[in-house]
């Protein structure tokens, strides 16, 4: 599934996941409110709520009634492992296939990174 064809809530989920992995939302820290994040992203609050619900279902955030959602301990590492697994299983084979179609050897990429 291409990035453009993905549902909006999954795109929002990816943004939040990246922010947790990168430490922008540290473990124990509150996530922005649904309304605040929706306004920041120009998204519907119900769509943001769906993305947040996914994190709650996955055990990556917890709800503190009357306060908000916070990132649980271990969430960044759990997300990092999940993202790595998905990349290796789904994205990497597509990249390798495209490299083969284009005649790009891995060494060319490494040589280009050193330049």
Steps between C-alpha positions, in 0.01 A plus 500: 500500500650834401530783749242702304240222507533441877215617722560834673489349849790268406700795367436681829596185688830493310569863596434429867703177490797684350471770768500237775798314349694827456421606857280797413236333719711339770390208713281630780420815304151604400396492138335816368124501545298359212373848414843662520662234280208514254536878471878471457462241222188645337319173567160404631507438878316169450782385270761597758299321769507185284881523470533554876268206564733278296790596728287428805395161361865417431592586860727787398304776672285502810208723589495699819136600545447873496864563407575335165712232340862440583772288341565185703845373600652287224279645225789642294688168492183304427419736212858490370493119489158497335607757240822305429307177453254668265781667302692175455190295412310747282702800386850355452394234246339774290818709519717203403272417207512860379879508533520184291269648233715812486829312506616661826755300698503546880865609480393797282277622780775466756746681271246778450447536877874560550510780241 
